[in-house]
Structure formats: structure tokens, C-alpha cells
Amino acid sequence: GEEGRVGEGVVGGWVLTVSTAAASALPAVCLCRQVHIIGHIPPGLCMKVWSWNYYRIVNRYEGTIAAQFFGHTHVDEFEMFYDEETLSRPLSVAFIAPSVTTYIGLNPGYRVYEVDGDYPGSSGLVLDHETFILNLTEANGSGHAAWSSLYRLRQSYGMTTAFPADFQQLLSRLYKDQRLFNRYWYLRHKGSAALPCLTECRAAVLCALRSGRAEDPQLCRDLHPGLPYSQLHRHRPPPMC
């Protein structure tokens, strides 16, 4: 359509990707089925035009897209999606799982998701998840590699469910409670020792968690009012990739 022709002149391959993604969702909409989106690079780290158009797709098909799963960053985090009109109603979460790949100062890790099952009328929503790690310090000391559970989402953060509204509440608590944020920072790095994340770093991390759109300052203005978004963005820890 006209949108495809306009976009094609701006970003080239984006149109095929987005048109295919949107078109693929249509049969699910018609059949009242839910879909999962699985990708590599989280939307908030992609080119701005790609990221914002993807955000629109998640808004348009919020009743069809039950969950989003990404990786790439090697750490344990997430990105929030809100309604575009008010940016106040949480409607989706992009789960970003840690990596098995080793990295400087990071233990290997992987995640197991608990999802509403495959049965007629299933929501397909993520109900909980559990992250496992291989503690390299212990493994190198003992000569034996043993995977162990690091945490379960709902238990560790005191969440009733794992729906978008629950993550919105978690973000509010992370903003107000430094001790809880320190807990998140530890789990984010898969139980590995990490440099403290204070003031500008903390605001930048919360800003990244709040938005699945690249270069979007709208949800971050209250995090550090005295620091412009351009400077705040520089304090965001880079992806471990």
C-alpha cells in the first residue's frame, strides 16, 4: 500500500520485514489466536525508524501478540511497550534473556519460561520464568561445572503475575527503592560482581527498561530532571556484544 511505498524510499529493507511481520499476524487475528515474536536484537537497540515502526505493530496487534522474546545483550533485562496515545497503559513486555556465552565479568546463563499452555482458549502469556547460571568462580575452583537456579521472576520481585501491568509496578518500585534496584542489578549480571550503578547510571538503566522504542525521551524525563536525555543516554551500559 501507500505506507509501503513511502517506507521503502526511506529505509529499504525495513518494508519487507515489517510488512511480512504485520501480514503474518493477520491470519492469527482472523483465527483469534495468539502469537509469540522471537528475535535477536531488542527493538529499543535497533535503528530509530525500525524501532518506532515495530512499536506501532505491537500496538496495533496488542490482542494478538502474547509475548516477545529477545537476546543479544548477554544480560538479563526487559523493555516495556505502552499505548502510543498516552504512553501510560502498559500493553506488552519484551523479555530479554541472558546468554550462555561467557563474557568478561559475566557467568553463563539461560532462562526457562513458563507460558500459558497449548489448549483451546490459551492466552499464550508468560506466567513466570526462571534463570539458571553456571558460576565460573566456583567451577574453576572445584574443577566441576554445575548449573544452578539463580532466581524465579515472581518470587524474587514479589510479583503477583508476570503481565505488563506487573512490570509497570516493578519499574515504579525500582525507581523508588535503591535496595530493590541493587537486587535487579545483581540478577541482571547473572549473579556476577558488577560495578555499582548509581544516580546517572540508574536513571539510564530505568530509561532503557521503560521504552521499547529507540531514542525516545518521553518516558525518561522524570528519572533525572537535571540531565538532558542526550547525556542520560550516554550513561546507559552498552550491550555485552
C-alpha positions as CSV (number, residue, x, y, z in Angstrom):
1,G,0.0,0.0,0.0
2,E,1.0,3.7,0.2
3,E,2.7,3.2,3.5
4,G,4.9,0.5,2.0
5,R,6.0,2.8,-0.9
6,V,6.8,5.7,1.5
7,G,8.8,3.5,3.9
8,E,10.6,1.8,1.1
9,G,12.1,5.0,-0.1
10,V,13.4,5.7,3.5
11,V,14.7,2.6,4.9
12,G,15.0,0.0,2.1
13,G,14.7,-3.5,3.6
14,W,12.6,-2.4,6.5
15,V,9.3,-2.5,4.5
16,L,9.7,-6.2,3.6
17,T,10.5,-7.0,7.3
18,V,7.6,-5.0,8.8
19,S,5.1,-5.8,6.0
20,T,5.9,-9.5,6.4
21,A,5.6,-9.3,10.2
22,A,2.3,-7.5,10.0
23,A,0.9,-9.7,7.3
24,S,1.9,-12.8,9.3
25,A,-0.1,-11.6,12.2
26,L,-3.3,-11.2,10.2
27,P,-4.2,-14.9,10.0
28,A,-3.8,-15.2,13.7
29,V,-6.1,-12.2,14.2
30,C,-8.7,-13.7,12.0
31,L,-8.5,-17.1,13.8
32,C,-8.4,-15.4,17.2
33,R,-5.0,-17.0,18.0
34,Q,-2.1,-15.6,19.9
35,V,1.5,-15.3,18.5
36,H,4.9,-15.1,20.0
37,I,7.6,-12.9,18.5
38,I,11.2,-14.2,18.7
39,G,14.1,-12.1,17.7
40,H,17.7,-11.4,18.4
41,I,18.3,-7.6,18.9
42,P,15.8,-6.0,21.2
43,P,13.7,-3.2,19.5
44,G,15.0,-0.5,21.7
45,L,18.5,-1.1,20.4
46,C,17.6,-1.0,16.7
47,M,17.6,1.9,14.3
48,K,15.1,4.5,15.3
49,V,12.8,4.2,12.2
50,W,12.7,0.4,12.5
51,S,12.2,0.5,16.2
52,W,9.3,3.0,16.1
53,N,7.5,1.2,13.3
54,Y,7.9,-2.1,15.2
55,Y,6.4,-0.3,18.3
56,R,3.4,0.6,16.1
57,I,2.9,-3.1,15.1
58,V,2.9,-4.2,18.8
59,N,0.3,-1.5,19.5
60,R,-1.9,-2.5,16.6
61,Y,-1.8,-6.2,17.4
62,E,-1.7,-6.0,21.2
63,G,-4.5,-8.5,21.4
64,T,-2.7,-11.0,19.2
65,I,1.0,-10.7,20.3
66,A,1.1,-12.6,23.6
67,A,4.8,-12.3,24.2
68,Q,8.1,-11.1,22.8
69,F,11.5,-12.8,23.3
70,F,14.9,-11.3,22.5
71,G,18.6,-11.7,23.4
72,H,21.7,-10.1,22.1
73,T,22.7,-8.0,25.2
74,H,24.1,-11.0,27.2
75,V,22.4,-9.7,30.3
76,D,19.0,-10.1,32.0
77,E,16.6,-7.3,31.2
78,F,13.3,-6.3,29.5
79,E,11.7,-3.5,27.6
80,M,8.2,-2.0,28.1
81,F,5.6,-1.2,25.5
82,Y,2.8,1.3,26.1
83,D,-0.2,2.6,24.2
84,E,1.1,5.2,21.8
85,E,-1.7,7.7,22.5
86,T,-0.9,8.3,26.2
87,L,2.2,6.3,26.9
88,S,0.6,5.3,30.2
89,R,-1.1,2.0,29.6
90,P,1.4,-1.0,29.6
91,L,0.4,-3.4,26.9
92,S,3.4,-5.6,26.2
93,V,6.9,-6.7,27.5
94,A,9.9,-7.7,25.5
95,F,11.7,-10.3,27.6
96,I,15.5,-10.2,27.1
97,A,17.1,-13.3,28.3
98,P,20.7,-13.7,29.4
99,S,23.2,-15.6,27.3
100,V,25.1,-18.9,27.8
101,T,28.0,-17.2,26.1
102,T,30.7,-16.3,28.5
103,Y,31.9,-12.7,28.8
104,I,34.2,-10.7,30.9
105,G,32.7,-10.4,34.4
106,L,29.6,-12.5,33.4
107,N,28.5,-16.0,34.3
108,P,26.9,-18.1,31.6
109,G,23.1,-18.2,32.0
110,Y,19.9,-19.4,30.4
111,R,16.2,-19.0,31.1
112,V,13.2,-21.2,31.2
113,Y,9.8,-19.6,30.5
114,E,6.5,-20.8,32.0
115,V,3.8,-20.0,29.4
116,D,0.1,-20.5,29.5
117,G,-0.2,-23.8,27.7
118,D,-1.3,-25.1,24.3
119,Y,-5.0,-25.6,24.7
120,P,-8.2,-24.1,23.2
121,G,-8.5,-20.5,24.5
122,S,-5.0,-20.4,25.9
123,S,-3.7,-16.8,26.4
124,G,-0.2,-17.7,25.4
125,L,1.1,-15.3,28.0
126,V,4.3,-15.7,30.1
127,L,3.3,-16.7,33.6
128,D,6.8,-16.8,35.1
129,H,10.4,-17.5,34.3
130,E,13.4,-19.0,36.0
131,T,17.1,-18.2,35.2
132,F,19.9,-20.6,35.7
133,I,23.6,-19.8,35.8
134,L,27.0,-21.5,35.8
135,N,29.1,-19.9,38.5
136,L,32.5,-19.7,36.8
137,T,34.3,-18.8,40.0
138,E,33.0,-21.9,41.7
139,A,33.5,-24.1,38.6
140,N,37.1,-23.0,38.2
141,G,37.8,-23.6,41.9
142,S,36.3,-27.0,42.1
143,G,37.0,-28.2,38.6
144,H,33.3,-29.2,38.3
145,A,30.7,-27.3,36.3
146,A,27.3,-27.3,38.0
147,W,24.3,-25.3,36.8
148,S,22.0,-23.9,39.5
149,S,18.9,-21.7,39.7
150,L,19.7,-18.1,40.2
151,Y,16.1,-16.8,40.7
152,R,12.5,-17.0,39.7
153,L,10.9,-13.8,38.5
154,R,7.7,-13.5,40.5
155,Q,9.3,-14.9,43.7
156,S,12.3,-12.6,43.6
157,Y,10.4,-9.4,42.8
158,G,7.2,-10.1,44.7
159,M,5.1,-10.0,41.6
160,T,1.6,-11.4,41.6
161,T,1.7,-12.2,37.9
162,A,4.1,-11.5,35.0
163,F,1.9,-9.3,32.9
164,P,2.7,-5.9,31.6
165,A,0.9,-4.1,34.4
166,D,3.1,-6.1,36.9
167,F,6.3,-4.9,35.1
168,Q,5.0,-1.4,35.3
169,Q,4.6,-1.7,39.0
170,L,8.1,-3.3,39.2
171,L,9.6,-0.3,37.4
172,S,7.9,2.1,39.8
173,R,9.4,0.1,42.7
174,L,12.9,0.0,41.1
175,Y,12.7,3.8,40.8
176,K,11.8,4.3,44.5
177,D,13.8,1.5,46.2
178,Q,17.6,1.5,45.8
179,R,17.9,-1.8,47.6
180,L,15.5,-3.5,45.1
181,F,17.4,-1.9,42.2
182,N,20.6,-3.3,43.6
183,R,19.0,-6.7,43.6
184,Y,17.9,-6.2,40.0
185,W,21.5,-5.1,39.1
186,Y,22.9,-8.3,40.6
187,L,20.4,-10.5,38.8
188,R,20.9,-8.5,35.6
189,H,24.5,-9.6,35.6
190,K,23.7,-13.2,36.2
191,G,25.0,-13.3,39.8
192,S,28.3,-11.8,38.7
193,A,30.1,-9.0,40.5
194,A,29.4,-5.7,38.8
195,L,30.4,-2.1,39.4
196,P,27.7,-0.2,41.4
197,C,25.1,1.6,39.3
198,L,24.1,4.9,41.0
199,T,22.5,8.2,40.0
200,E,23.0,8.7,36.3
201,C,23.6,5.0,35.6
202,R,20.5,4.0,37.5
203,A,18.4,6.6,35.6
204,A,19.8,5.5,32.3
205,V,19.0,1.8,33.0
206,L,15.5,2.6,34.1
207,C,15.0,4.7,31.0
208,A,16.1,1.8,28.8
209,L,13.7,-0.6,30.6
210,R,10.8,1.8,30.2
211,S,10.9,2.0,26.4
212,G,10.9,-0.5,23.6
213,R,11.5,2.5,21.2
214,A,15.0,3.7,20.3
215,E,15.8,7.3,21.0
216,D,12.6,8.1,22.8
217,P,13.0,10.6,25.7
218,Q,9.3,10.9,26.5
219,L,9.2,8.2,29.3
220,C,12.5,9.3,30.8
221,R,12.1,12.9,31.7
222,D,11.2,12.4,35.4
223,L,14.1,10.0,36.0
224,H,16.8,12.6,36.2
225,P,15.2,16.1,35.5
226,G,18.6,17.9,35.6
227,L,20.2,15.7,33.0
228,P,19.2,16.1,29.3
229,Y,18.2,12.9,27.5
230,S,21.2,13.1,25.2
231,Q,23.5,12.9,28.2
232,L,21.4,10.4,30.1
233,H,21.5,8.0,27.2
234,R,25.3,8.1,27.3
235,H,25.2,6.6,30.8
236,R,23.3,3.5,29.6
237,P,25.6,0.4,30.0
238,P,26.4,-0.8,26.5
239,P,25.2,-4.3,25.3
240,M,27.7,-7.0,26.1
241,C,28.1,-8.0,22.4
